[in-house]
Amino acid sequence: MSMNNKQRWMGGVVLLSGGVLLAALLLKGKEEIHQRQAETQPASQTQPNKTTPAGEAVQLQPLTVDVATEKRLLEEQKRAREKAVAEQEAKAAEFLRMQQQAEADAARKAAEEYAAANARRGAAAAAQEGADIPPELVQDEKAKAQQKATEQKQLEQQNAQLKQKAEAEKKLAEQKRQATAEAERKAAEEKKRKLEEQQKADEKRKVEAEKKAAAEKKQAEEKKAEAEKKRKAEEAKKKVEAEKARDLLENGDKQWMVQVALAANEANADAVAAKLRAKGYKVTKSPTSKGIRIMVGPSKDRESADASRKKINADASLGMKSAWVIEWVPLDRR
């Protein structure tokens, strides 16, 4: 039997056994599905017809369950079928994998046997040819083998040189990459440093601007306060001047005096004046046709003069309870 026929025969055997196993698995799966469907069917079945005493057939209604139970049973049947199908598919897939593995092993084994047979035939042929080769051809083959070895050595040297060159180029590229990375790192650090300096300068300018704005605001507030103070002073001054003008308009050159007594002679007038001066009052004497008038003052207005009058009347040590306020104009202004 040749090698090809042997391989065909082994492949046929594997396929046949695989088909038988697959059919058995499928048949077993169908039986399991039918068995599970039979188990999940409702237990209640229609009862047989009964005959009434009169001989009439009565059709009994099947006992049914509620809709929810039927749905649940249908779902369980569906899940059981899906599970059985999934198991059968898994088994079929596993069988297919085993079949493919068996075919691959058979093909590999056949190839190894074929290669071994070819090697044996080649060795026998080489031995037969070696016995018939002339010596000069053998030497020529040796020279060719040496030349081939030399060429192989040169090729290895060239490969080694190329490898060294590639390593050198790789090392140089790595150095360039490191140098580029270092330059990029330094550039990034320099950029970061400049950015930080710029941020610090911006922050400093911002602080200085805020300080300047605060100083200008304070200066403006001080100027405003000074202007307000000056305005108030001017208003107060104008108010005082207005009051003076009004007082002058209303009172003119009048002076208000408190007349405390009218003495018959100069001696009595001096005695009364001495009492008043002892109390700290400013006393003025003015002669009249009826006697000498003794007065306290002058006061700037009638209210002040009236206050002095009340004070003199209330002083029991003076004994002057009949004092009164008068308008008095000095003699030089009459």
Salt bridges, closest charged atoms under 4 A:
GLU76 OE2 - ARG72 NH1 3.03
GLU94 OE2 - ARG97 NH2 2.53
GLU112 OE2 - ARG108 NH1 3.11
GLU113 OE1 - LYS6 NZ 3.50
GLU174 OE2 - ARG177 NH2 2.28
GLU182 OE2 - ARG185 NH2 2.18
GLU189 OE2 - ARG185 NH1 2.52
GLU190 OE2 - ARG193 NH2 2.17
GLU197 OE2 - ARG193 NH1 2.48
ASP202 OD1 - ARG205 NH2 2.18
GLU228 OE2 - ARG231 NH2 2.15
GLU235 OE2 - ARG231 NH1 2.35
GLU250 OE2 - ARG246 NH1 3.55
GLU266 OE2 - LYS285 NZ 2.87
ASP270 OD1 - LYS285 NZ 2.41
ASP306 OD1 - ARG309 NE 2.94
ASP306 OD2 - LYS310 NZ 3.71
ASP315 OD2 - LYS279 NZ 3.79
GLU327 OE1 - LYS254 NZ 3.54
